[in-house]
Amino acid sequence: MNSKSQTPRWYSSNLRWYVLLATVPVVLAVGAALFAGYREWRAAQAIRAQYAHWA
């Protein structure tokens, strides 16, 4: 007998939802980290430009 016929009918659809629910927070966390890193990079550039202006 085929092993796939042993799995319940609802298993694959629920598994897709579980994977989606697991990846959404990861994507949001990576996006937040990228946004924070971009803001820090821009702030460092602004400080460097101010130092260059004073020099």
C-alpha positions as CSV (number, residue, x, y, z in Angstrom):
1,M,0.0,0.0,0.0
2,N,1.2,3.5,-0.8
3,S,2.4,5.5,2.2
4,K,0.8,8.7,0.9
5,S,-2.7,7.1,1.1
6,Q,-2.1,6.6,4.8
7,T,-1.9,10.4,5.6
8,P,-5.2,12.1,6.5
9,R,-6.9,14.2,3.8
10,W,-6.5,17.4,5.8
11,Y,-2.8,17.0,6.5
12,S,-1.3,18.7,3.5
13,S,-3.6,21.7,3.6
14,N,-2.9,22.2,7.4
15,L,0.8,21.7,6.8
16,R,0.8,24.6,4.3
17,W,-0.9,26.9,6.8
18,Y,1.6,25.9,9.5
19,V,4.5,26.7,7.2
20,L,2.9,30.0,6.3
21,L,2.3,30.9,9.9
22,A,5.9,30.0,10.7
23,T,7.4,32.1,7.9
24,V,5.4,35.2,8.3
25,P,7.1,36.2,11.7
26,V,10.5,35.4,10.2
27,V,9.9,37.6,7.2
28,L,8.7,40.4,9.5
29,A,11.7,40.1,11.8
30,V,14.1,40.2,8.8
31,G,12.3,43.2,7.4
32,A,12.5,45.0,10.7
33,A,16.2,44.2,11.1
34,L,16.9,45.5,7.6
35,F,14.9,48.7,8.3
36,A,16.7,49.3,11.5
37,G,20.1,48.7,9.9
38,Y,19.2,51.1,7.1
39,R,18.3,53.8,9.6
40,E,21.5,53.3,11.5
41,W,23.5,53.4,8.3
42,R,21.8,56.7,7.3
43,A,22.5,58.2,10.8
44,A,26.1,57.3,10.6
45,Q,26.4,58.9,7.2
46,A,24.8,62.1,8.5
47,I,27.3,62.2,11.4
48,R,30.2,61.7,9.0
49,A,28.9,64.5,6.8
50,Q,28.6,66.8,9.9
51,Y,32.2,65.9,10.9
52,A,33.4,66.7,7.4
53,H,31.6,70.0,7.4
54,W,33.2,71.0,10.7
55,A,36.7,69.9,9.5
